[in-house]
Amino acid sequence: MNFVYPAFLFGLIALVIPVIIHLFNFRRFKTVYFTNVKFLKDIQEETATKNKLKHLFVLISRLLALTFLVLAFAQPFIPSSQSTTTKNQRAVSIYIDNSFSMEAIYKDEELLNIAKRKAEEIVKGYTVDDKFQILTNDLEAKHQHLLSKDEMLNAISSIQISPEVKTLEEIFKRQSDILNREDESVSKIVYELSDFQKNAGELQNDTTVQINLVPLLSNEQRNVTIDSAWFITPVQLINQQSQLCLRIKNYGDVEINNVPITLKLNGEIKSLTDVSIPIKGEVIDTLSFTVNKDVWFSGELSIKDYPVTFDDILYFSFKPVSKIPVLSINGTKQNTFVQSLYGGNGLFLLNNNMVDQIEFSELSQYDLIILNEIKSISGGLDQALVEQLDRGCNILILPAFDMDVTSVNAFLQKNNASTYGAIIKGKRNVTSIDTRNVLFEGVFEKVPSNLALPYADQSFSIESYSRTRTEPVLVFADKKPMIATSSVNKGALYLSAVPFNRDITDLPVQGGIFVPMMYKIALNTQKNASLYATIGETKWITLNDISLSGDQTLKVKSADNEFIPEMRKTGNNTEINLSAYTNNAGLYNVISGVSGNDVATTQLLALNYERSESNLSFYDKDALKDMYDAANFTILDNPERDFTNVVAQLNEGTPLWKFCIIFVLIFLAVEIALIRFLP
């Protein structure tokens, strides 16, 4: 036990006064004369022993009353394990978790409001000489310095729910960086007010800092979320059925039955359904619809769930395709099979050109370019093809046996693709097919045991080397590929070991393999924008087929906001950053022109909140105590207590002066009772 004002203990010297009075009893007896003995009946008889005992009890009561009175002035206290009374000033950093999970309710009050109130109580427990820092998931610049007590209270009151998600390690590192700027004589104290979701991770201990954890838990752990969505096929075609898959998760401890799901496209309801989700489980459902316009569509998947609502809507956007433009650059003549497949299908728009008649500037109009038995690749064509790969175009090479292999391989090596080797004149049979490759993904539910695989009577050997990024698709018995694919920038290179010539190979007549493979080669050229971007996770968003030059700019508009975003060029593409202008989920139109000359929407962007906050798995107080059992950790697990007093006890220890006052009153009452009632 220590004392705040130990000098008052000298007042205990005053205890000698009642002792002296007791020992030298200065009371003088007064003689009363009376003539009639009948008055003796009124005199209470008193023995000398009883009189001495009464005086002793009165003396003890007086001594105890004076003792506790002196102790009350000296203000005794029991020091806490983190008492900082030896230091003159404290630097206090308080983190308030303002993520979406803090919208949960505890006893009819939002967790964020409880956290703010407790933070204010913590600040009030310190003196005006102490310094403070407030921190939230937003990590705002204005929170990167220490504040006075009044400034801190104002900063706490302005905190709002935010879509930003940060780990505890990120938060604590920022707190440590600020506190470590202070002198070593300053006590460094940290408070973490959070629901301590498990996906927020753990913080690493810093023994120079006193760390106080304040767990805040809601009434119940229930939440249903639309986790994600995707199309079954990479391309959505006009007037053909599209199938949208969605994943719904139940993070609660009870089964959820008949959750209604609504799909809206451009504000119109297109589909309604309901699902049931098991405890801690998920369900994948598919919604079908048809669109008939070649325009950008805004989509909205929604459910109704309470109390966590930020993840009840998933926004997405897409643009269907009417025709896929394909260009066949021919060395001698058109390829019959290419013409039949792409030219005879309304989904594709096929153009044929001889290699010596190509306008390089027009190549950007096509999504798939086929090099059909050309003799060589000139320097100009080489550069033009590289530019098309950069923008996301796919290139299929059908070799000619009399081609200039050196020029073709120079182009392939430049793009880290496999190259053509020697011509193998003997017959080679394909023995395996990679059904996991994107070209055959979803084509076979189960590969038939008697599936006829193609052969080649004459073919090139496709060679790989250390820097090659090649995936074999159809593989000969000698482990060399017949068809191989290499990803190059945003596009892809497809190499065939044979020309599509029936006299050389039966691949073009293997309909179960050739047709889906060629369709996928063309369909995979559609580098549509992602269905949506995630706030806080996706900072720079790539705009498809948009290339700005000079001082050209763009404007972004939403239902309640309009701004010119931060922009940058990456190759032939343009990327924009919306994080500095909005943190709200929704749909945003990217529009060309910013001075009243707006044109049609260039691209439609969908932003969604990160779903990691949907997982309502938390560390309880017992788990936190097991995780953080170091001496500098304290778990404040009762949010209903007044934290102003809690902080005072943490910093100064447990005060005892109130108990001293109570004992003073008790012993004074005992003294009065002894004098009045003891005979």
SULQUIFEN-V479053 format. One record per residue. N is the residue number from 1. RES is the residue in one letter. SS is DSSP state (a for helix, b for strand, c for the rest). PHI is phi in whole degrees, 0 to 359 (none if undefined). OMEGA is omega in radians with two decimals (none if undefined). Layout:
BEGIN
N_RES_SS_PHI_OMEGA / N_RES_SS_PHI_OMEGA
END
This chain:
BEGIN
1_M_c_none_3.11 / 2_N_b_241_-3.12 / 3_F_b_233_3.09 / 4_V_c_287_-3.14 / 5_Y_c_236_-3.07 / 6_P_a_293_-3.13 / 7_A_a_298_-3.14 / 8_F_a_292_-3.14 / 9_L_a_294_3.04 / 10_F_a_297_3.11 / 11_G_a_294_3.10 / 12_L_a_294_3.08 / 13_I_a_299_-3.12 / 14_A_a_295_3.13 / 15_L_a_295_-3.13 / 16_V_a_289_-3.07 / 17_I_a_297_3.11 / 18_P_a_297_3.10 / 19_V_a_293_3.12 / 20_I_a_298_3.13 / 21_I_a_299_-3.11 / 22_H_a_292_-3.07 / 23_L_a_285_-3.05 / 24_F_c_252_3.14 / 25_N_c_352_-3.07 / 26_F_c_280_-3.10 / 27_R_c_289_3.12 / 28_R_c_257_-3.14 / 29_F_c_276_-3.14 / 30_K_c_258_-3.14 / 31_T_c_279_3.13 / 32_V_c_246_3.14 / 33_Y_c_265_3.08 / 34_F_c_214_-3.05 / 35_T_c_250_-3.04 / 36_N_c_240_-3.08 / 37_V_a_290_-3.12 / 38_K_a_294_3.10 / 39_F_a_289_3.13 / 40_L_a_296_3.13 / 41_K_a_295_-3.09 / 42_D_a_271_-3.11 / 43_I_c_271_3.10 / 44_Q_c_283_3.13 / 45_E_c_282_-3.04 / 46_E_c_216_3.11 / 47_T_c_274_3.13 / 48_A_a_295_-3.13 / 49_T_a_294_-3.14 / 50_K_a_297_-3.13 / 51_N_a_295_3.12 / 52_K_a_294_-3.13 / 53_L_a_294_3.12 / 54_K_a_298_3.14 / 55_H_a_296_3.13 / 56_L_a_294_3.12 / 57_F_a_297_3.11 / 58_V_a_297_3.13 / 59_L_a_299_-3.13 / 60_I_a_300_3.14 / 61_S_a_299_3.14 / 62_R_a_295_-3.14 / 63_L_a_297_3.14 / 64_L_a_294_3.13 / 65_A_a_297_3.12 / 66_L_a_294_-3.14 / 67_T_a_299_-3.11 / 68_F_a_290_3.06 / 69_L_a_293_3.09 / 70_V_a_296_3.13 / 71_L_a_297_3.13 / 72_A_a_299_3.10 / 73_F_a_291_3.14 / 74_A_a_282_3.09 / 75_Q_c_54_3.09 / 76_P_b_287_3.07 / 77_F_b_206_3.07 / 78_I_b_262_-3.08 / 79_P_c_298_3.05 / 80_S_c_275_-3.14 / 81_S_c_294_-3.12 / 82_Q_c_242_-3.13 / 83_S_c_301_-3.10 / 84_T_c_241_-3.07 / 85_T_c_293_-3.12 / 86_T_c_281_-3.14 / 87_K_c_251_-3.01 / 88_N_c_281_-3.02 / 89_Q_c_221_3.14 / 90_R_b_234_3.00 / 91_A_b_248_-2.99 / 92_V_b_241_3.08 / 93_S_b_249_-3.11 / 94_I_b_241_3.06 / 95_Y_b_257_3.06 / 96_I_b_249_3.11 / 97_D_c_290_3.14 / 98_N_c_247_3.09 / 99_S_c_284_-3.04 / 100_F_a_297_-3.13 / 101_S_a_296_3.12 / 102_M_a_281_2.98 / 103_E_a_281_-3.14 / 104_A_c_298_-3.01 / 105_I_b_251_2.98 / 106_Y_b_230_-3.13 / 107_K_c_52_3.06 / 108_D_c_67_3.13 / 109_E_b_227_3.14 / 110_E_b_293_-3.10 / 111_L_a_301_-3.14 / 112_L_a_297_3.12 / 113_N_a_294_3.07 / 114_I_a_296_-3.14 / 115_A_a_299_3.13 / 116_K_a_295_-3.14 / 117_R_a_295_3.13 / 118_K_a_292_3.09 / 119_A_a_296_3.10 / 120_E_a_296_3.11 / 121_E_a_296_3.11 / 122_I_a_298_-3.13 / 123_V_a_298_-3.12 / 124_K_a_293_3.11 / 125_G_c_281_3.13 / 126_Y_c_252_-3.08 / 127_T_c_265_3.14 / 128_V_c_290_3.14 / 129_D_c_276_-3.12 / 130_D_c_280_3.13 / 131_K_b_248_-3.01 / 132_F_b_223_2.99 / 133_Q_b_227_3.04 / 134_I_b_252_-3.12 / 135_L_b_219_3.06 / 136_T_c_229_3.11 / 137_N_c_294_-3.12 / 138_D_c_287_-3.13 / 139_L_c_49_-3.09 / 140_E_c_291_-3.12 / 141_A_a_298_-3.10 / 142_K_a_291_3.13 / 143_H_a_262_-3.06 / 144_Q_c_262_3.08 / 145_H_c_217_-3.08 / 146_L_c_277_-3.07 / 147_L_b_240_3.00 / 148_S_c_281_-3.10 / 149_K_a_297_-3.14 / 150_D_a_293_3.11 / 151_E_a_297_3.14 / 152_M_a_295_3.14 / 153_L_a_298_3.10 / 154_N_a_293_-3.13 / 155_A_a_294_3.14 / 156_I_a_295_-3.08 / 157_S_a_295_-3.06 / 158_S_c_267_-3.09 / 159_I_c_287_3.12 / 160_Q_c_233_3.06 / 161_I_c_300_-3.10 / 162_S_c_226_3.08 / 163_P_c_283_-3.10 / 164_E_c_292_3.13 / 165_V_c_233_3.12 / 166_K_c_229_3.08 / 167_T_c_278_3.10 / 168_L_a_298_3.14 / 169_E_a_296_3.11 / 170_E_a_297_-3.12 / 171_I_a_295_-3.08 / 172_F_a_294_3.09 / 173_K_a_298_3.11 / 174_R_a_295_3.09 / 175_Q_a_297_-3.13 / 176_S_a_297_3.13 / 177_D_a_301_-3.14 / 178_I_a_288_-3.06 / 179_L_a_292_-3.10 / 180_N_c_288_3.04 / 181_R_c_285_-3.10 / 182_E_c_280_3.13 / 183_D_c_295_-3.11 / 184_E_c_295_-3.14 / 185_S_c_285_-3.12 / 186_V_c_271_3.08 / 187_S_b_287_-3.10 / 188_K_b_250_-3.04 / 189_I_b_230_-3.11 / 190_V_b_235_3.02 / 191_Y_b_237_3.10 / 192_E_b_244_3.13 / 193_L_b_257_-3.02 / 194_S_b_203_2.99 / 195_D_c_273_3.07 / 196_F_c_53_3.02 / 197_Q_b_297_-3.11 / 198_K_a_295_-3.13 / 199_N_a_284_3.07 / 200_A_a_277_3.08 / 201_G_c_79_-3.13 / 202_E_c_237_3.09 / 203_L_c_256_3.13 / 204_Q_c_274_-3.05 / 205_N_c_287_3.00 / 206_D_c_231_-3.02 / 207_T_c_293_3.11 / 208_T_c_278_-3.07 / 209_V_c_239_3.03 / 210_Q_b_275_-3.01 / 211_I_b_249_3.13 / 212_N_b_242_-3.13 / 213_L_b_257_-3.13 / 214_V_b_240_-3.14 / 215_P_b_284_3.12 / 216_L_c_238_-3.09 / 217_L_c_243_-3.11 / 218_S_c_277_-3.13 / 219_N_c_297_-3.12 / 220_E_c_216_-3.12 / 221_Q_c_254_-3.13 / 222_R_c_226_3.06 / 223_N_c_194_3.04 / 224_V_b_241_-3.05 / 225_T_b_225_2.90 / 226_I_b_275_-2.98 / 227_D_b_283_-3.06 / 228_S_b_197_3.12 / 229_A_b_209_3.12 / 230_W_b_199_3.07 / 231_F_b_272_3.10 / 232_I_c_293_3.13 / 233_T_c_253_-3.09 / 234_P_c_290_-3.08 / 235_V_c_237_3.05 / 236_Q_c_260_-3.03 / 237_L_b_257_3.12 / 238_I_c_295_3.09 / 239_N_c_64_3.02 / 240_Q_c_234_-3.04 / 241_Q_b_293_3.03 / 242_S_b_254_-3.13 / 243_Q_b_239_-3.11 / 244_L_b_255_3.09 / 245_C_b_267_3.07 / 246_L_b_221_3.13 / 247_R_b_249_3.12 / 248_I_b_244_-3.09 / 249_K_b_242_3.05 / 250_N_b_248_3.14 / 251_Y_c_264_-3.08 / 252_G_c_269_-3.11 / 253_D_c_262_3.10 / 254_V_c_229_3.10 / 255_E_c_289_3.14 / 256_I_b_252_-3.09 / 257_N_b_249_3.00 / 258_N_b_55_3.06 / 259_V_b_284_-3.13 / 260_P_b_285_3.12 / 261_I_b_240_-3.13 / 262_T_b_241_3.05 / 263_L_b_248_3.08 / 264_K_b_242_3.01 / 265_L_b_236_-3.07 / 266_N_c_50_3.07 / 267_G_c_84_-3.13 / 268_E_b_255_3.12 / 269_I_b_289_-3.13 / 270_K_b_253_-3.09 / 271_S_b_202_3.06 / 272_L_b_227_3.10 / 273_T_b_204_3.05 / 274_D_b_216_-3.12 / 275_V_b_224_3.01 / 276_S_b_243_-3.02 / 277_I_b_234_3.14 / 278_P_c_289_3.12 / 279_I_c_300_3.13 / 280_K_c_53_-3.08 / 281_G_c_243_3.13 / 282_E_b_216_3.13 / 283_V_b_225_3.03 / 284_I_b_252_-3.13 / 285_D_b_237_-3.12 / 286_T_b_234_3.08 / 287_L_b_246_-3.10 / 288_S_b_247_3.10 / 289_F_b_199_-3.14 / 290_T_b_228_3.07 / 291_V_c_241_-3.06 / 292_N_c_230_3.14 / 293_K_c_227_3.10 / 294_D_c_268_-3.13 / 295_V_c_223_3.06 / 296_W_b_288_3.11 / 297_F_b_247_3.03 / 298_S_b_262_-3.12 / 299_G_b_242_-3.13 / 300_E_b_212_3.03 / 301_L_b_258_-3.06 / 302_S_b_217_2.99 / 303_I_c_227_3.07 / 304_K_c_239_-3.10 / 305_D_c_212_-3.11 / 306_Y_c_217_0.18 / 307_P_c_265_-3.13 / 308_V_c_278_-2.97 / 309_T_c_242_-3.03 / 310_F_c_295_-3.08 / 311_D_c_255_-3.14 / 312_D_c_274_3.13 / 313_I_b_231_3.04 / 314_L_b_238_3.12 / 315_Y_b_268_3.05 / 316_F_b_208_3.13 / 317_S_b_216_3.12 / 318_F_b_199_3.08 / 319_K_b_230_3.14 / 320_P_c_290_-3.08 / 321_V_b_246_3.06 / 322_S_c_266_3.12 / 323_K_c_215_3.09 / 324_I_b_257_-3.11 / 325_P_b_283_-3.12 / 326_V_b_234_3.10 / 327_L_b_240_3.04 / 328_S_b_253_3.08 / 329_I_b_266_-2.98 / 330_N_b_259_3.10 / 331_G_c_280_-3.13 / 332_T_c_232_-3.10 / 333_K_c_213_3.12 / 334_Q_c_293_3.08 / 335_N_c_269_-3.07 / 336_T_a_300_-3.07 / 337_F_a_287_3.06 / 338_V_a_297_-3.13 / 339_Q_a_296_-3.11 / 340_S_a_292_-3.06 / 341_L_a_285_-3.07 / 342_Y_a_271_-3.11 / 343_G_a_284_-3.10 / 344_G_c_261_-3.12 / 345_N_c_235_-3.09 / 346_G_c_295_3.13 / 347_L_c_286_-3.04 / 348_F_b_248_3.04 / 349_L_b_241_-3.02 / 350_L_b_260_3.00 / 351_N_b_239_3.09 / 352_N_b_244_3.07 / 353_N_b_220_3.01 / 354_M_b_285_-3.03 / 355_V_a_298_-3.12 / 356_D_a_272_-3.13 / 357_Q_a_240_-3.05 / 358_I_c_279_2.95 / 359_E_c_264_-3.05 / 360_F_a_301_-3.11 / 361_S_a_292_-3.10 / 362_E_a_268_-3.10 / 363_L_a_295_-3.12 / 364_S_a_292_3.13 / 365_Q_a_278_-2.99 / 366_Y_c_247_3.11 / 367_D_c_263_3.08 / 368_L_b_228_3.09 / 369_I_b_242_3.13 / 370_I_b_252_3.03 / 371_L_b_268_-2.99 / 372_N_b_264_3.04 / 373_E_c_54_3.05 / 374_I_c_279_-3.03 / 375_K_c_283_-3.11 / 376_S_c_199_3.08 / 377_I_c_245_-3.12 / 378_S_c_287_3.13 / 379_G_a_299_3.13 / 380_G_a_294_3.12 / 381_L_a_293_3.09 / 382_D_a_305_-3.12 / 383_Q_a_296_-3.13 / 384_A_a_295_3.13 / 385_L_a_292_3.08 / 386_V_a_300_3.12 / 387_E_a_297_3.14 / 388_Q_a_290_3.06 / 389_L_a_297_3.13 / 390_D_a_298_-3.09 / 391_R_a_273_3.08 / 392_G_c_112_3.12 / 393_C_c_285_3.04 / 394_N_b_256_-3.12 / 395_I_b_232_3.08 / 396_L_b_250_-3.12 / 397_I_b_252_3.03 / 398_L_b_253_-2.96 / 399_P_c_283_2.96 / 400_A_c_251_-3.08 / 401_F_c_292_3.11 / 402_D_c_255_-3.10 / 403_M_c_283_3.06 / 404_D_c_279_-3.05 / 405_V_a_300_-3.09 / 406_T_a_298_-3.11 / 407_S_a_292_3.12 / 408_V_a_293_-3.14 / 409_N_a_293_3.09 / 410_A_a_299_3.10 / 411_F_a_294_-3.11 / 412_L_a_294_-3.14 / 413_Q_a_295_3.11 / 414_K_a_300_-3.10 / 415_N_c_255_3.09 / 416_N_c_55_3.10 / 417_A_c_257_3.05 / 418_S_c_296_-3.10 / 419_T_b_237_3.10 / 420_Y_b_273_3.08 / 421_G_b_255_-3.10 / 422_A_b_286_3.07 / 423_I_b_275_3.11 / 424_I_b_258_-3.01 / 425_K_c_274_3.14 / 426_G_c_282_-3.14 / 427_K_c_287_3.11 / 428_R_b_231_3.14 / 429_N_b_253_3.01 / 430_V_b_286_-3.11 / 431_T_b_247_3.14 / 432_S_b_213_3.13 / 433_I_b_225_-3.12 / 434_D_c_273_-3.12 / 435_T_c_287_3.11 / 436_R_c_275_3.12 / 437_N_c_294_-3.08 / 438_V_c_302_-3.13 / 439_L_c_290_-3.13 / 440_F_c_238_3.13 / 441_E_c_297_3.13 / 442_G_c_81_-3.13 / 443_V_c_281_-3.10 / 444_F_c_247_2.96 / 445_E_c_293_3.06 / 446_K_c_208_-3.11 / 447_V_c_292_3.14 / 448_P_c_298_-3.14 / 449_S_c_292_-3.12 / 450_N_c_255_-3.12 / 451_L_c_296_3.12 / 452_A_c_283_3.13 / 453_L_c_255_-3.03 / 454_P_c_287_3.08 / 455_Y_b_225_3.06 / 456_A_b_221_3.08 / 457_D_c_282_3.11 / 458_Q_c_209_-3.04 / 459_S_b_197_3.03 / 460_F_b_276_2.96 / 461_S_b_271_3.12 / 462_I_b_271_-3.02 / 463_E_b_254_3.08 / 464_S_c_243_3.08 / 465_Y_c_219_-2.91 / 466_S_c_301_-3.08 / 467_R_c_268_-3.07 / 468_T_c_291_3.04 / 469_R_c_244_-3.00 / 470_T_b_238_3.04 / 471_E_b_241_3.06 / 472_P_b_292_3.14 / 473_V_b_249_3.00 / 474_L_b_251_-2.99 / 475_V_b_236_3.07 / 476_F_b_287_3.14 / 477_A_c_296_3.13 / 478_D_c_275_3.09 / 479_K_c_72_3.05 / 480_K_c_267_-3.08 / 481_P_b_283_2.95 / 482_M_b_272_3.03 / 483_I_b_233_3.12 / 484_A_b_226_-3.14 / 485_T_b_230_3.11 / 486_S_b_226_3.06 / 487_S_b_282_3.14 / 488_V_b_227_-3.09 / 489_N_c_52_-3.14 / 490_K_c_264_3.14 / 491_G_b_248_-3.13 / 492_A_b_207_3.04 / 493_L_b_251_3.07 / 494_Y_b_246_-3.13 / 495_L_b_250_3.03 / 496_S_b_250_3.11 / 497_A_c_282_-3.09 / 498_V_c_223_2.93 / 499_P_c_286_3.13 / 500_F_c_278_-3.07 / 501_N_c_230_-3.07 / 502_R_c_297_3.12 / 503_D_c_286_-3.08 / 504_I_c_249_-3.07 / 505_T_b_214_3.07 / 506_D_c_262_-3.14 / 507_L_a_306_-3.09 / 508_P_a_295_3.14 / 509_V_a_256_3.03 / 510_Q_c_274_-3.00 / 511_G_a_303_-3.12 / 512_G_a_291_3.12 / 513_I_a_250_-3.01 / 514_F_a_294_-3.06 / 515_V_a_296_3.13 / 516_P_a_297_3.13 / 517_M_a_297_-3.13 / 518_M_a_292_3.08 / 519_Y_a_297_-3.12 / 520_K_a_293_3.10 / 521_I_a_300_3.13 / 522_A_a_280_-3.09 / 523_L_a_294_-3.13 / 524_N_c_288_3.05 / 525_T_c_284_-3.07 / 526_Q_c_281_-3.12 / 527_K_c_271_3.12 / 528_N_c_298_3.07 / 529_A_c_299_3.06 / 530_S_c_302_-3.14 / 531_L_c_302_-3.13 / 532_Y_c_198_3.04 / 533_A_b_245_-3.11 / 534_T_b_255_-3.14 / 535_I_c_296_-3.14 / 536_G_c_88_3.14 / 537_E_c_256_3.12 / 538_T_c_257_-3.11 / 539_K_c_272_-3.14 / 540_W_b_259_-3.10 / 541_I_b_249_-3.14 / 542_T_b_277_3.08 / 543_L_b_264_-3.10 / 544_N_c_286_3.02 / 545_D_c_56_3.09 / 546_I_c_238_3.11 / 547_S_c_229_-3.11 / 548_L_c_264_3.10 / 549_S_c_230_3.10 / 550_G_c_61_-3.10 / 551_D_c_260_3.08 / 552_Q_c_297_-3.11 / 553_T_c_213_-3.10 / 554_L_b_229_3.06 / 555_K_b_234_3.12 / 556_V_b_244_-3.11 / 557_K_b_232_2.99 / 558_S_c_233_-3.11 / 559_A_c_297_-3.07 / 560_D_c_226_-3.08 / 561_N_c_209_3.11 / 562_E_b_206_-3.08 / 563_F_b_199_3.01 / 564_I_c_260_-3.03 / 565_P_c_282_2.97 / 566_E_b_288_-3.05 / 567_M_b_230_3.02 / 568_R_b_206_3.13 / 569_K_b_260_3.05 / 570_T_b_231_-3.06 / 571_G_c_67_3.12 / 572_N_c_264_-3.09 / 573_N_b_249_3.11 / 574_T_b_240_3.08 / 575_E_b_241_3.11 / 576_I_b_233_3.14 / 577_N_b_239_-3.11 / 578_L_c_259_-2.97 / 579_S_c_297_-3.12 / 580_A_c_282_-3.01 / 581_Y_c_242_-3.14 / 582_T_c_204_2.99 / 583_N_c_233_-3.09 / 584_N_c_256_3.07 / 585_A_c_292_3.13 / 586_G_b_156_-3.10 / 587_L_b_249_-3.05 / 588_Y_b_230_3.10 / 589_N_b_269_3.02 / 590_V_b_263_-2.99 / 591_I_b_235_3.05 / 592_S_b_281_3.13 / 593_G_c_92_-3.08 / 594_V_c_227_-3.05 / 595_S_c_229_3.10 / 596_G_c_87_-3.14 / 597_N_c_250_-3.09 / 598_D_c_297_3.04 / 599_V_c_245_-3.08 / 600_A_c_297_3.12 / 601_T_b_306_3.10 / 602_T_b_282_3.11 / 603_Q_b_202_3.11 / 604_L_b_249_-3.10 / 605_L_b_250_3.06 / 606_A_b_244_3.11 / 607_L_b_245_3.11 / 608_N_b_231_3.08 / 609_Y_c_285_3.11 / 610_E_c_296_-3.05 / 611_R_a_271_-3.13 / 612_S_a_297_3.13 / 613_E_a_287_-3.13 / 614_S_a_287_-3.08 / 615_N_c_283_-3.07 / 616_L_c_272_3.03 / 617_S_c_248_-3.01 / 618_F_b_236_2.95 / 619_Y_c_274_3.07 / 620_D_c_277_-3.04 / 621_K_a_297_-3.14 / 622_D_a_292_3.11 / 623_A_a_295_3.12 / 624_L_a_295_3.13 / 625_K_a_294_3.10 / 626_D_a_289_-3.10 / 627_M_a_287_-3.05 / 628_Y_c_239_-3.10 / 629_D_c_256_3.11 / 630_A_c_286_-3.06 / 631_A_c_294_-3.09 / 632_N_c_269_3.09 / 633_F_b_255_3.04 / 634_T_b_228_3.11 / 635_I_b_258_3.09 / 636_L_c_263_-2.92 / 637_D_c_260_3.11 / 638_N_c_235_-3.07 / 639_P_c_292_-3.13 / 640_E_c_277_3.09 / 641_R_c_285_3.05 / 642_D_c_282_-3.04 / 643_F_a_288_3.05 / 644_T_a_297_3.10 / 645_N_a_288_3.13 / 646_V_a_299_-3.13 / 647_V_a_295_3.12 / 648_A_a_300_3.13 / 649_Q_a_290_3.12 / 650_L_a_294_-3.04 / 651_N_a_272_-3.05 / 652_E_a_250_-3.05 / 653_G_c_101_-3.12 / 654_T_b_271_-3.11 / 655_P_b_287_-3.10 / 656_L_c_241_-3.03 / 657_W_a_295_3.12 / 658_K_a_295_3.10 / 659_F_a_295_3.11 / 660_C_a_297_3.12 / 661_I_a_298_3.13 / 662_I_a_299_3.13 / 663_F_a_294_3.07 / 664_V_a_302_-3.12 / 665_L_a_294_-3.14 / 666_I_a_297_-3.07 / 667_F_a_287_3.01 / 668_L_a_294_3.10 / 669_A_a_294_3.11 / 670_V_a_296_3.13 / 671_E_a_298_3.14 / 672_I_a_299_-3.13 / 673_A_a_296_3.13 / 674_L_a_297_-3.10 / 675_I_a_294_-3.01 / 676_R_a_274_-2.97 / 677_F_a_250_-3.13 / 678_L_c_280_-3.11 / 679_P_c_290_none
END
